[in-house]
């Protein structure tokens, strides 16, 4: 059973900058990266969000998934999980 994703307003603002980040990396697979990000959000996090550890800088209840774009660019997807309500709150990209 999958979890329901909710994206916080601050994280939603960060997603508007993602195409710029994807465009800044020299590669022809920009659309592939956005497809990968969709897969990470809906499949990896949506189906098994407890797989990834707590975020090292903050600890519980914040979890993190590291998303790499190219060789040098990477960012964290910071989220919390509510197992009782079966929801994932994406807080920060």
Phi, psi and omega in degrees: 000132184272159176268155177268132180268135172233130182253123181293155180304320179296317178294325177296322176295322179294327181291338176291337179272348183299319177300327177293321178294316179296321181289332182288338179275135185279096177194159178269000187257040179297317180293329177297323180293318179292326175295318177299318179296318176300317179296318178299313182294311189272330182261300184297304181284321183294328183262328181215069184289342182276000180294323185268146185290172173293150180295129187296328183281337183239330183080195182297147006266010185275130176249164184216146174233128181268124181250123181259138177235104183077198183278327188248339184266131177209154176212163182259143168256110182262131184210163172238156182237131173248100185293324182294317180271354182057048179233152175238126176256111175280119185258327188204141172248000000 
